[in-house]
Amino acid sequence: MPDNEFGRYVSTPILLQALLGIKSEAPNYWGNLLFMEDQPDGTLTITMEVELTHVWSYVFEQGFPGIEVEVEKE
């Protein structure tokens, strides 16, 4: 994909296990990780193509207590 910097599809169960340390029985496709970019202000921008945006806010907040998550929908 021209807009996919990694050129890979990262399935939901792999991300859930990496972020939370749990094995998920979630379907293999709930979205794709597309880009990750460090910003000059110290934040990390993660661009994902996902079906359920609210799930990922919860995942990041559980995996990294104290993190501030902002979700933008296109």
Secondary structure, 3 states (H helix, E strand, C coil): CCCCCCCCCCCHHHHHHHHHCCCCCCCCCCEEEEEEEECCCCCEEEEEEECCHHHHHHHHHHHCCCCCCCCCCC
